[in-house]
Amino acid sequence: MQPKVIAESELIITAKGTIYHLDLAPEHLANMVITVGDPDRVKEVSKYFDRIEHKAQHREFITHTGYVGRKRISVISTGIGTGNIDIVLNELDALANIDLVTRQVKPQRQALSIIRLGTSGSLQTNIPVDSLVVSSHGIGLDNILHYYQFSNSDNERYILDNFEKHTGLSSKVILPYIAEASIGLRKHFGAGYIHGITVTCPGFYGPQGRVLRGPLAFPNLLDALTSFSSGNDRITNFEMETSAIYGLGKLLGHHCLSINAIVANRLQQTFSKDSAAAIDNMIKHSLEIIERI
């Protein structure tokens, strides 16, 4: 049976043979991928590369591919939110696992390692600003993964059931989902990193419990997230991308990890005095580890 040919409307390839949003060809992508939200952060990562072999930019998606020592790495900006993660993860997978000439899925699957270096807000008083947090799981309060056929492990389902009971967030308005980090990647990030559950929100203000002028539908959200635990697992932070990276990565067979510099502590209502230094510390420390993976 002939492999299915993916239609031009479903997989958009430019005239120069690159995938549409990322503007990359397969040879431009390393097996180790670092994602950052802020396009300006790409150069803050690649300045530590020993050499850069390729640069691309289309809209908010900037890519630098190069080497740290002998390790080939691509760093890609995603922009903000899980909607953009849907684009980036699917196009990274297409570059690795679809022949862009024949438009057919390759018979041999390639698993990428995808590590997010982001920023986040702490939900625990003992996780101060400028800390580094590794996400053991991502709990999504957005809806991206509900558009895919996705199943949970017993451990994921156990945590999610406890989360829904504790927070009362499972409703027609919000249907949380959960996905776990790559254990193989996570084990490399020990000393200097705090591990815990990350909640991913579909916005920055109301969805993260911030009150400016609009009244909140879930005014007790912060208390519910802060007080949640499931066995030894607790919620450490929240942001806007991790759960989609973990969910789509698992669905497509890639190894994913999310690392965040804590720039705000929502309980103490503090913000980093030098967030640029905290982010730079995360980048340098994490690159030293990534080079050895």
Backbone as CSV, one residue per row, in Angstrom:
resi,resn,N_x,N_y,N_z,CA_x,CA_y,CA_z,C_x,C_y,C_z
1,MET,0.850,-1.203,0.000,0.000,0.000,0.000,0.881,1.247,0.000
2,GLN,0.604,2.174,-0.917,1.384,3.400,-1.026,1.148,4.309,0.184
3,PRO,2.228,4.909,0.725,2.040,5.856,1.828,1.185,7.044,1.373
4,LYS,0.431,7.580,2.316,-0.433,8.714,2.022,0.393,9.943,1.667
5,VAL,-0.024,10.661,0.638,0.584,11.933,0.265,-0.184,13.052,0.965
6,ILE,0.527,13.863,1.723,-0.105,14.946,2.485,-0.352,16.131,1.546
7,ALA,-1.557,16.638,1.541,-1.967,17.676,0.591,-1.235,18.991,0.836
8,GLU,-1.147,19.799,-0.226,-0.469,21.103,-0.143,-1.114,22.028,0.877
9,SER,-2.436,21.912,1.047,-3.143,22.773,1.993,-2.876,22.387,3.451
10,GLU,-2.455,21.124,3.675,-2.245,20.628,5.034,-0.799,20.803,5.490
11,LEU,0.123,20.703,4.576,1.550,20.883,4.864,2.081,21.885,3.844
12,ILE,2.284,23.111,4.294,2.648,24.189,3.370,4.162,24.274,3.256
13,ILE,4.657,24.086,2.042,6.085,24.145,1.746,6.337,25.338,0.825
14,THR,7.333,26.142,1.147,7.631,27.314,0.324,8.324,26.910,-0.972
15,ALA,8.440,27.874,-1.882,9.089,27.616,-3.172,10.544,27.206,-3.010
16,LYS,11.181,27.636,-1.920,12.582,27.259,-1.701,12.734,25.963,-0.895
17,GLY,11.604,25.295,-0.633,11.661,23.988,0.004,11.689,24.003,1.519
18,THR,11.281,25.114,2.126,11.243,25.195,3.578,9.811,25.079,4.089
19,ILE,9.660,24.630,5.323,8.328,24.550,5.914,7.869,25.957,6.257
20,TYR,6.578,26.216,6.128,6.078,27.588,6.023,6.404,28.490,7.213
21,HIS,5.932,28.167,8.398,6.063,29.108,9.512,7.500,29.246,10.006
22,LEU,8.188,28.138,10.143,9.561,28.183,10.672,10.583,28.569,9.605
23,ASP,10.220,28.442,8.337,11.125,28.755,7.229,12.419,27.952,7.335
24,LEU,12.290,26.665,7.626,13.437,25.770,7.755,13.300,24.592,6.815
25,ALA,14.425,24.117,6.310,14.510,22.843,5.616,15.059,21.813,6.603
26,PRO,14.866,20.525,6.344,15.315,19.505,7.299,16.790,19.616,7.682
27,GLU,17.648,19.989,6.729,19.082,20.069,7.030,19.430,21.229,7.956
28,HIS,18.497,22.135,8.168,18.741,23.274,9.058,18.475,22.944,10.520
29,LEU,17.876,21.780,10.794,17.418,21.454,12.140,18.336,20.438,12.806
30,ALA,18.777,20.751,14.018,19.559,19.813,14.818,18.630,18.853,15.559
31,ASN,19.182,17.735,16.019,18.389,16.787,16.810,18.081,17.334,18.198
32,MET,18.942,18.225,18.699,18.714,18.888,19.977,18.160,20.275,19.707
33,VAL,16.966,20.543,20.195,16.285,21.803,19.933,16.006,22.506,21.252
34,ILE,16.374,23.766,21.342,16.011,24.608,22.476,14.927,25.569,21.995
35,THR,13.825,25.653,22.731,12.801,26.639,22.398,12.797,27.751,23.443
36,VAL,12.583,28.959,22.978,12.431,30.126,23.850,11.196,30.871,23.379
37,GLY,10.520,31.563,24.279,9.338,32.306,23.861,9.687,33.585,23.128
38,ASP,10.577,34.362,23.699,10.942,35.691,23.205,11.898,35.586,22.023
39,PRO,11.542,36.126,20.848,12.468,36.093,19.715,13.829,36.710,20.029
40,ASP,13.874,37.734,20.878,15.145,38.357,21.228,16.035,37.443,22.067
41,ARG,15.447,36.397,22.654,16.232,35.480,23.493,17.040,34.487,22.660
42,VAL,16.691,34.337,21.382,17.448,33.405,20.532,18.923,33.795,20.512
43,LYS,19.206,35.046,20.272,20.613,35.493,20.211,21.278,35.450,21.579
44,GLU,20.474,35.510,22.645,21.039,35.400,23.988,21.480,33.971,24.282
45,VAL,20.895,33.012,23.588,21.358,31.623,23.674,22.515,31.388,22.711
46,SER,22.342,31.803,21.457,23.342,31.475,20.440,24.646,32.238,20.605
47,LYS,24.674,33.281,21.439,25.943,33.975,21.682,26.934,33.065,22.405
48,TYR,26.430,31.984,22.998,27.306,31.016,23.655,27.681,29.857,22.737
49,PHE,27.168,29.865,21.499,27.577,28.855,20.526,29.019,29.129,20.085
50,ASP,29.749,28.080,19.798,31.099,28.245,19.256,31.060,28.673,17.801
51,ARG,30.021,28.257,17.101,29.800,28.747,15.742,28.339,28.557,15.372
52,ILE,27.846,29.435,14.489,26.473,29.362,13.996,26.533,29.060,12.504
53,GLU,25.804,28.045,12.091,25.848,27.645,10.679,24.623,28.081,9.884
54,HIS,23.515,28.380,10.579,22.312,28.779,9.839,21.438,29.677,10.698
55,LYS,20.874,30.726,10.069,19.905,31.600,10.716,18.682,31.730,9.816
56,ALA,17.510,31.760,10.441,16.266,31.959,9.693,15.314,32.790,10.536
57,GLN,14.448,33.556,9.862,13.437,34.339,10.569,12.200,34.485,9.708
58,HIS,11.047,34.159,10.295,9.753,34.385,9.658,8.756,34.688,10.762
59,ARG,8.174,35.874,10.714,7.281,36.333,11.769,8.024,36.266,13.105
60,GLU,7.390,35.681,14.142,8.054,35.621,15.442,8.968,34.424,15.590
61,PHE,9.087,33.613,14.531,9.859,32.380,14.604,11.281,32.619,14.085
62,ILE,12.227,32.725,15.008,13.641,32.920,14.676,14.394,31.657,15.051
63,THR,15.281,31.213,14.174,16.081,30.013,14.435,17.553,30.301,14.207
64,HIS,18.386,29.866,15.141,19.829,29.806,14.963,20.256,28.365,15.207
65,THR,20.957,27.779,14.253,21.499,26.430,14.414,23.016,26.503,14.389
66,GLY,23.635,25.868,15.364,25.091,25.904,15.443,25.611,24.866,16.413
67,TYR,26.796,25.122,16.938,27.475,24.133,17.777,27.937,24.742,19.091
68,VAL,27.770,23.964,20.168,28.457,24.197,21.430,29.409,23.014,21.588
69,GLY,30.694,23.273,21.429,31.635,22.164,21.346,31.297,21.321,20.130
70,ARG,31.063,20.033,20.340,30.695,19.131,19.239,29.191,18.886,19.173
71,LYS,28.432,19.554,20.057,26.989,19.344,20.118,26.274,20.305,19.185
72,ARG,25.554,19.773,18.214,24.779,20.593,17.288,23.425,20.901,17.923
73,ILE,23.060,22.181,17.947,21.853,22.635,18.627,21.129,23.651,17.748
74,SER,19.807,23.559,17.711,18.974,24.607,17.116,18.227,25.309,18.238
75,VAL,18.255,26.630,18.247,17.447,27.402,19.197,16.395,28.159,18.404
76,ILE,15.115,28.019,18.812,13.983,28.516,18.045,13.051,29.300,18.966
77,SER,12.620,30.474,18.536,11.632,31.229,19.305,10.229,30.794,18.885
78,THR,9.371,30.635,19.870,8.003,30.184,19.605,6.982,31.311,19.677
79,GLY,7.355,32.453,20.293,6.328,33.416,20.650,5.583,32.905,21.876
80,ILE,4.509,33.605,22.233,3.784,33.305,23.471,2.573,32.418,23.197
81,GLY,2.371,31.424,24.059,1.114,30.696,24.082,1.126,29.337,23.417
82,THR,0.147,28.511,23.799,0.080,27.140,23.297,-0.351,27.072,21.838
83,GLY,-1.041,28.104,21.348,-1.381,28.124,19.920,-0.134,28.120,19.057
84,ASN,0.865,28.905,19.458,2.132,28.908,18.728,2.895,27.600,18.907
85,ILE,2.766,26.990,20.086,3.422,25.695,20.310,2.852,24.645,19.364
86,ASP,1.569,24.700,19.087,0.954,23.775,18.137,1.636,23.879,16.767
87,ILE,1.923,25.102,16.344,2.627,25.314,15.072,4.052,24.784,15.146
88,VAL,4.784,25.177,16.171,6.209,24.853,16.244,6.434,23.357,16.397
89,LEU,5.717,22.698,17.298,5.929,21.262,17.516,5.570,20.447,16.283
90,ASN,4.458,20.803,15.622,4.076,20.061,14.420,5.070,20.277,13.285
91,GLU,5.587,21.497,13.147,6.530,21.737,12.056,7.905,21.158,12.359
92,LEU,8.320,21.149,13.619,9.563,20.454,13.969,9.441,18.968,13.652
93,ASP,8.302,18.390,14.021,8.092,16.970,13.725,8.072,16.706,12.226
94,ALA,7.440,17.596,11.469,7.405,17.414,10.016,8.809,17.457,9.420
95,LEU,9.642,18.373,9.900,11.018,18.456,9.399,11.789,17.168,9.687
96,ALA,11.482,16.537,10.817,12.196,15.325,11.200,11.609,14.064,10.568
97,ASN,10.298,14.046,10.339,9.646,12.771,10.031,8.791,12.742,8.770
98,ILE,8.763,13.835,8.014,8.040,13.844,6.747,8.997,14.250,5.638
99,ASP,8.979,13.523,4.538,9.763,13.888,3.363,9.059,15.064,2.691
100,LEU,9.680,16.227,2.693,9.013,17.421,2.175,8.902,17.418,0.653
101,VAL,9.639,16.551,-0.012,9.556,16.445,-1.474,8.387,15.548,-1.873
102,THR,8.318,14.349,-1.284,7.244,13.404,-1.628,5.969,13.653,-0.834
103,ARG,6.090,14.440,0.254,4.971,14.713,1.155,4.452,13.440,1.815
104,GLN,5.335,12.524,2.113,4.968,11.271,2.760,5.731,11.119,4.070
105,VAL,5.094,10.486,5.036,5.755,10.213,6.310,6.885,9.227,6.077
106,LYS,8.045,9.505,6.649,9.207,8.631,6.493,8.978,7.309,7.228
107,PRO,9.489,6.203,6.685,9.274,4.901,7.346,9.984,4.794,8.694
108,GLN,11.131,5.465,8.835,11.866,5.446,10.098,11.626,6.749,10.840
109,ARG,11.102,6.655,12.070,10.799,7.846,12.854,12.046,8.381,13.561
110,GLN,12.154,9.685,13.645,13.251,10.345,14.355,12.689,11.076,15.568
111,ALA,13.270,10.836,16.721,12.852,11.499,17.954,13.787,12.659,18.247
112,LEU,13.232,13.854,18.334,14.005,15.036,18.688,14.050,15.194,20.205
113,SER,15.073,15.856,20.703,15.109,16.310,22.087,14.788,17.798,22.074
114,ILE,13.738,18.195,22.795,13.248,19.574,22.767,13.230,20.106,24.194
115,ILE,14.031,21.138,24.453,14.134,21.707,25.792,13.725,23.172,25.756
116,ARG,12.711,23.509,26.518,12.262,24.907,26.623,13.068,25.628,27.696
117,LEU,13.560,26.802,27.378,14.187,27.694,28.355,13.312,28.941,28.439
118,GLY,12.480,28.996,29.472,11.486,30.054,29.542,11.515,30.815,30.854
119,THR,10.509,31.642,31.038,10.329,32.391,32.287,8.969,32.044,32.869
120,SER,8.841,32.241,34.170,7.657,31.755,34.834,7.433,32.466,36.159
121,GLY,6.236,32.272,36.719,5.903,32.806,38.029,5.809,31.690,39.051
122,SER,6.434,31.865,40.210,6.409,30.870,41.281,5.070,30.887,41.999
123,LEU,4.638,29.694,42.433,3.397,29.560,43.195,3.656,29.028,44.600
124,GLN,4.914,29.080,45.033,5.272,28.638,46.381,6.175,29.685,47.021
125,THR,5.966,29.941,48.315,6.772,30.964,49.001,8.236,30.566,49.095
126,ASN,8.527,29.260,49.091,9.919,28.818,49.214,10.606,28.612,47.866
127,ILE,9.988,29.128,46.796,10.647,29.160,45.484,10.765,30.630,45.095
128,PRO,11.861,31.275,45.478,11.981,32.730,45.285,12.284,33.089,43.837
129,VAL,12.174,34.375,43.540,12.567,34.846,42.215,14.027,34.510,41.973
130,ASP,14.369,34.303,40.698,15.700,33.942,40.214,16.020,32.460,40.397
131,SER,15.075,31.657,40.939,15.260,30.210,41.015,15.113,29.599,39.621
132,LEU,15.588,28.352,39.475,15.419,27.590,38.242,14.527,26.393,38.523
133,VAL,13.464,26.243,37.732,12.486,25.178,37.946,12.424,24.273,36.720
134,VAL,12.473,22.971,36.953,12.270,21.959,35.920,10.869,21.388,36.084
135,SER,10.114,21.318,35.013,8.725,20.850,35.067,8.670,19.330,34.960
136,SER,8.242,18.679,36.041,8.062,17.225,36.000,6.859,16.856,35.148
137,HIS,5.812,17.667,35.236,4.591,17.500,34.449,4.096,18.884,34.030
138,GLY,3.311,18.907,32.981,2.604,20.117,32.597,1.106,19.860,32.673
139,ILE,0.397,20.662,33.454,-1.067,20.596,33.489,-1.597,21.769,32.681
140,GLY,-2.346,21.474,31.649,-2.842,22.508,30.748,-4.239,22.969,31.105
141,LEU,-4.415,24.279,31.248,-5.742,24.871,31.420,-6.233,25.485,30.116
142,ASP,-5.462,25.307,29.047,-5.867,25.721,27.698,-6.612,24.541,27.063
143,ASN,-6.775,24.545,25.758,-7.536,23.451,25.139,-6.802,22.748,23.996
144,ILE,-5.521,23.045,23.783,-4.816,22.531,22.600,-4.876,21.012,22.494
145,LEU,-4.586,20.313,23.575,-4.468,18.857,23.472,-5.811,18.176,23.256
146,HIS,-6.905,18.885,23.518,-8.226,18.285,23.314,-8.573,18.153,21.829
147,TYR,-7.764,18.739,20.958,-7.961,18.582,19.523,-7.247,17.351,18.972
148,TYR,-6.549,16.614,19.834,-5.790,15.436,19.426,-6.266,14.212,20.203
149,GLN,-6.039,13.026,19.626,-6.299,11.784,20.350,-5.098,11.504,21.240
150,PHE,-5.292,11.654,22.532,-4.188,11.600,23.487,-4.621,10.781,24.690
151,SER,-3.743,9.891,25.140,-4.060,9.068,26.309,-3.015,9.282,27.388
152,ASN,-3.435,9.123,28.629,-2.558,9.325,29.775,-2.074,8.015,30.366
153,SER,-0.892,8.071,30.981,-0.415,6.958,31.788,-1.222,6.921,33.086
154,ASP,-1.099,5.839,33.834,-1.819,5.733,35.105,-1.391,6.840,36.065
155,ASN,-0.080,7.134,36.096,0.428,8.169,36.987,-0.110,9.540,36.598
156,GLU,-0.124,9.846,35.301,-0.660,11.121,34.831,-2.137,11.245,35.197
157,ARG,-2.886,10.182,34.974,-4.326,10.221,35.265,-4.592,10.402,36.754
158,TYR,-3.750,9.774,37.593,-3.900,9.893,39.045,-3.710,11.342,39.492
159,ILE,-2.632,11.978,38.996,-2.377,13.372,39.355,-3.505,14.261,38.845
160,LEU,-3.941,14.040,37.612,-4.989,14.880,37.022,-6.308,14.729,37.768
161,ASP,-6.667,13.507,38.154,-7.905,13.306,38.922,-7.846,14.077,40.239
162,ASN,-6.695,13.995,40.918,-6.539,14.721,42.179,-6.609,16.234,41.963
163,PHE,-6.018,16.694,40.850,-6.028,18.121,40.533,-7.445,18.618,40.296
164,GLU,-8.213,17.874,39.527,-9.583,18.293,39.219,-10.447,18.326,40.482
165,LYS,-10.273,17.325,41.359,-11.044,17.299,42.605,-10.649,18.464,43.509
166,HIS,-9.359,18.750,43.586,-8.872,19.780,44.504,-9.255,21.186,44.044
167,THR,-9.112,21.446,42.749,-9.314,22.809,42.253,-10.740,23.082,41.801
168,GLY,-11.471,22.010,41.454,-12.815,22.201,40.921,-12.829,22.867,39.561
169,LEU,-11.701,22.805,38.833,-11.599,23.512,37.550,-12.176,22.731,36.375
170,SER,-12.419,21.435,36.542,-12.918,20.644,35.415,-14.394,20.960,35.178
171,SER,-14.676,21.614,34.069,-16.041,22.040,33.754,-16.148,22.231,32.255
172,LYS,-17.285,22.712,31.811,-17.439,23.018,30.390,-16.544,24.178,29.969
173,VAL,-16.150,24.995,30.950,-15.300,26.145,30.645,-13.830,25.724,30.568
174,ILE,-13.391,24.931,31.532,-11.999,24.480,31.598,-11.978,22.968,31.757
175,LEU,-11.258,22.285,30.891,-11.075,20.844,31.008,-9.565,20.576,31.038
176,PRO,-8.974,20.488,32.234,-7.512,20.343,32.325,-7.016,19.052,31.675
177,TYR,-5.773,19.083,31.224,-5.086,17.874,30.743,-3.691,17.860,31.345
178,ILE,-3.013,16.732,31.224,-1.688,16.592,31.829,-0.781,15.785,30.917
179,ALA,0.506,16.106,30.940,1.524,15.320,30.237,2.826,15.434,31.009
180,GLU,3.599,14.357,30.978,4.819,14.270,31.773,6.045,14.613,30.941
181,ALA,7.074,15.115,31.607,8.357,15.413,30.960,9.056,14.124,30.560
182,SER,10.068,14.265,29.701,10.953,13.153,29.378,11.819,12.842,30.599
183,ILE,11.682,11.638,31.120,12.495,11.242,32.278,13.963,11.202,31.887
184,GLY,14.240,10.782,30.648,15.618,10.712,30.173,16.312,12.052,30.149
185,LEU,15.590,13.126,29.806,16.172,14.465,29.832,16.182,15.038,31.245
186,ARG,15.116,14.818,31.961,14.956,15.420,33.285,16.060,14.995,34.252
187,LYS,16.518,13.765,34.133,17.500,13.242,35.093,18.829,13.992,35.042
188,HIS,19.100,14.707,33.947,20.365,15.427,33.815,20.370,16.741,34.607
189,PHE,19.183,17.218,34.986,19.082,18.539,35.603,18.755,18.375,37.083
190,GLY,19.809,18.192,37.888,19.643,17.951,39.310,20.013,19.147,40.151
191,ALA,21.267,19.217,40.560,21.727,20.289,41.447,21.467,21.659,40.823
192,GLY,20.875,22.542,41.614,20.592,23.900,41.142,19.221,24.061,40.521
193,TYR,18.468,22.962,40.376,17.139,23.018,39.763,16.104,22.457,40.731
194,ILE,14.979,23.147,40.848,13.829,22.675,41.632,12.879,21.972,40.675
195,HIS,12.346,20.820,41.084,11.450,20.056,40.227,10.025,20.102,40.772
196,GLY,9.056,20.249,39.890,7.660,20.248,40.300,6.734,20.386,39.112
197,ILE,5.444,20.392,39.379,4.420,20.481,38.336,4.264,21.929,37.884
198,THR,4.190,22.118,36.592,3.930,23.437,36.010,2.519,23.472,35.442
199,VAL,1.775,24.521,35.757,0.458,24.735,35.167,0.601,25.717,34.006
200,THR,0.016,25.353,32.876,0.061,26.207,31.692,-1.301,26.874,31.490
201,CYS,-1.284,28.194,31.383,-2.508,28.993,31.267,-2.641,29.560,29.849
202,PRO,-3.877,29.803,29.388,-4.082,30.336,28.038,-3.996,31.847,27.949
203,GLY,-3.579,32.515,29.019,-3.440,33.963,29.013,-2.607,34.402,30.193
204,PHE,-2.337,35.692,30.267,-1.431,36.245,31.280,-2.185,36.908,32.432
205,TYR,-3.353,37.442,32.175,-4.067,38.199,33.201,-5.120,37.324,33.892
206,GLY,-6.356,37.346,33.453,-7.390,36.548,34.110,-7.041,35.078,34.275
207,PRO,-6.515,34.417,33.214,-6.186,33.000,33.361,-5.097,32.712,34.389
208,GLN,-4.313,33.714,34.772,-3.321,33.532,35.826,-3.727,34.250,37.114
209,GLY,-5.001,34.588,37.224,-5.519,35.158,38.460,-5.130,36.598,38.714
210,ARG,-4.712,37.340,37.682,-4.366,38.752,37.866,-5.627,39.613,37.734
211,VAL,-5.797,40.520,38.645,-6.955,41.405,38.632,-6.494,42.814,38.283
212,LEU,-6.933,43.307,37.139,-6.726,44.715,36.798,-8.086,45.416,36.877
213,ARG,-8.862,45.336,35.805,-10.217,45.908,35.848,-11.300,44.869,35.615
214,GLY,-10.942,43.764,34.969,-11.948,42.744,34.679,-12.143,41.787,35.847
215,PRO,-13.377,41.585,36.320,-13.631,40.639,37.409,-13.345,39.208,36.964
216,LEU,-12.886,38.372,37.903,-12.449,37.018,37.592,-13.558,35.996,37.795
217,ALA,-13.598,35.008,36.923,-14.531,33.890,37.092,-14.019,32.905,38.133
218,PHE,-12.690,32.851,38.319,-12.084,31.928,39.285,-11.199,32.731,40.244
219,PRO,-11.795,33.470,41.161,-11.015,34.364,42.025,-10.097,33.636,43.001
220,ASN,-10.351,32.340,43.257,-9.531,31.582,44.206,-8.513,30.687,43.510
221,LEU,-8.210,30.990,42.245,-7.323,30.137,41.461,-5.943,29.984,42.105
222,LEU,-5.322,31.082,42.520,-3.976,30.997,43.083,-3.940,30.117,44.319
223,ASP,-4.917,30.274,45.205,-4.963,29.458,46.418,-5.115,27.976,46.078
224,ALA,-5.957,27.676,45.092,-6.187,26.285,44.712,-4.926,25.652,44.135
225,LEU,-4.205,26.401,43.299,-2.986,25.860,42.693,-1.870,25.717,43.728
226,THR,-1.724,26.711,44.582,-0.651,26.713,45.574,-0.801,25.582,46.580
227,SER,-2.031,25.273,46.950,-2.276,24.281,47.999,-2.386,22.859,47.467
228,PHE,-2.282,22.673,46.157,-2.448,21.331,45.584,-1.202,20.477,45.781
229,SER,-1.425,19.205,46.107,-0.360,18.204,46.092,-0.972,16.861,45.745
230,SER,-0.167,15.998,45.154,-0.589,14.649,44.810,0.586,13.728,45.110
231,GLY,0.523,13.031,46.235,1.688,12.290,46.688,2.798,13.268,47.010
232,ASN,3.954,13.065,46.373,5.078,13.982,46.569,5.102,15.113,45.547
233,ASP,4.111,15.150,44.658,4.082,16.152,43.596,3.304,17.387,44.037
234,ARG,3.831,18.569,43.763,3.143,19.820,44.040,3.320,20.748,42.844
235,ILE,2.499,21.770,42.782,2.610,22.761,41.714,3.634,23.806,42.137
236,THR,4.628,24.009,41.308,5.689,24.961,41.622,5.510,26.304,40.923
237,ASN,4.904,26.297,39.728,4.904,27.523,38.914,3.842,27.450,37.832
238,PHE,3.565,28.585,37.206,2.751,28.542,35.994,3.249,29.528,34.956
239,GLU,2.904,29.193,33.696,3.362,29.932,32.530,2.417,29.639,31.377
240,MET,2.890,29.682,30.106,1.950,29.644,28.989,2.314,28.692,27.844
241,GLU,3.282,27.765,28.059,3.668,26.880,26.954,3.888,25.406,27.309
242,THR,4.296,25.100,28.533,4.845,23.781,28.856,3.920,22.611,28.563
243,SER,2.664,22.680,28.975,1.780,21.520,28.820,1.623,21.118,27.359
244,ALA,1.561,22.102,26.455,1.415,21.790,25.027,2.690,21.159,24.477
245,ILE,3.847,21.626,24.934,5.114,21.014,24.504,5.154,19.560,24.946
246,TYR,4.804,19.314,26.203,4.841,17.943,26.719,3.807,17.058,26.027
247,GLY,2.585,17.567,25.871,1.529,16.763,25.279,1.796,16.429,23.822
248,LEU,2.117,17.444,23.022,2.380,17.197,21.608,3.679,16.420,21.423
249,GLY,4.671,16.698,22.270,5.919,15.940,22.186,5.686,14.466,22.429
250,LYS,4.919,14.153,23.450,4.607,12.748,23.751,3.808,12.117,22.615
251,LEU,2.827,12.847,22.101,1.975,12.344,21.029,2.788,12.012,19.775
252,LEU,3.804,12.852,19.490,4.583,12.705,18.260,5.884,11.916,18.457
253,GLY,6.158,11.499,19.686,7.302,10.640,19.935,8.610,11.359,20.174
254,HIS,8.565,12.589,20.708,9.785,13.344,20.979,10.035,13.434,22.490
255,HIS,11.263,13.785,22.851,11.658,13.887,24.253,11.667,15.363,24.639
256,CYS,10.828,15.742,25.608,10.650,17.162,25.906,10.891,17.470,27.380
257,LEU,11.444,18.653,27.601,11.676,19.142,28.952,11.496,20.647,28.962
258,SER,10.935,21.162,30.063,10.744,22.603,30.216,11.483,23.080,31.453
259,ILE,12.307,24.100,31.258,13.073,24.721,32.338,12.696,26.191,32.379
260,ASN,12.459,26.714,33.574,12.040,28.111,33.704,12.861,28.858,34.735
261,ALA,13.243,30.064,34.385,13.756,31.002,35.374,12.562,31.682,36.020
262,ILE,12.519,31.669,37.342,11.414,32.300,38.060,11.666,33.804,38.129
263,VAL,10.821,34.565,37.473,10.996,36.025,37.468,9.988,36.728,38.380
264,ALA,8.951,35.989,38.822,7.964,36.576,39.730,7.559,35.533,40.754
265,ASN,7.277,35.972,41.978,6.664,35.114,42.984,5.290,35.696,43.284
266,ARG,4.264,34.967,42.865,2.911,35.509,42.934,2.403,35.603,44.370
267,LEU,2.873,34.726,45.253,2.408,34.774,46.631,3.058,35.918,47.401
268,GLN,4.338,36.122,47.156,5.052,37.208,47.822,4.910,38.527,47.082
269,GLN,4.313,38.450,45.870,4.085,39.628,45.018,5.394,40.382,44.749
270,THR,6.419,39.587,44.408,7.730,40.155,44.099,8.103,39.843,42.660
271,PHE,8.968,40.681,42.099,9.483,40.475,40.748,10.997,40.603,40.790
272,SER,11.682,39.824,39.962,13.140,39.821,39.953,13.691,41.228,39.758
273,LYS,14.710,41.551,40.526,15.375,42.851,40.381,16.245,42.893,39.125
274,ASP,16.622,41.711,38.609,17.436,41.640,37.391,17.072,40.354,36.647
275,SER,15.916,40.385,35.982,15.431,39.190,35.285,16.373,38.776,34.159
276,ALA,17.035,39.743,33.517,17.975,39.410,32.435,19.118,38.558,32.966
277,ALA,19.599,38.873,34.167,20.674,38.087,34.770,20.186,36.694,35.133
278,ALA,18.948,36.585,35.627,18.386,35.275,35.970,18.238,34.400,34.729
279,ILE,17.784,35.003,33.636,17.631,34.255,32.381,18.990,33.837,31.841
280,ASP,19.966,34.733,31.908,21.305,34.415,31.429,21.919,33.281,32.246
281,ASN,21.690,33.280,33.552,22.181,32.198,34.402,21.563,30.866,33.996
282,MET,20.244,30.883,33.708,19.571,29.672,33.251,20.172,29.170,31.939
283,ILE,20.404,30.077,31.006,20.934,29.702,29.699,22.329,29.095,29.838
284,LYS,23.213,29.765,30.533,24.599,29.286,30.663,24.657,27.942,31.381
285,HIS,23.951,27.852,32.504,23.996,26.623,33.303,23.389,25.461,32.521
286,SER,22.273,25.721,31.829,21.590,24.655,31.091,22.378,24.223,29.860
287,LEU,23.015,25.171,29.157,23.823,24.810,27.996,24.993,23.914,28.380
288,GLU,25.580,24.159,29.548,26.679,23.303,30.005,26.226,21.863,30.156
289,ILE,24.979,21.682,30.609,24.431,20.333,30.754,24.029,19.767,29.408
290,ILE,23.352,20.580,28.586,22.884,20.118,27.275,24.044,19.642,26.407
291,GLU,25.168,20.333,26.501,26.342,19.933,25.694,26.761,18.507,25.991
292,ARG,26.507,18.030,27.217,26.958,16.701,27.609,25.906,15.613,27.381
293,ILE,24.675,16.007,27.031,23.604,15.003,26.834,23.817,14.260,25.520
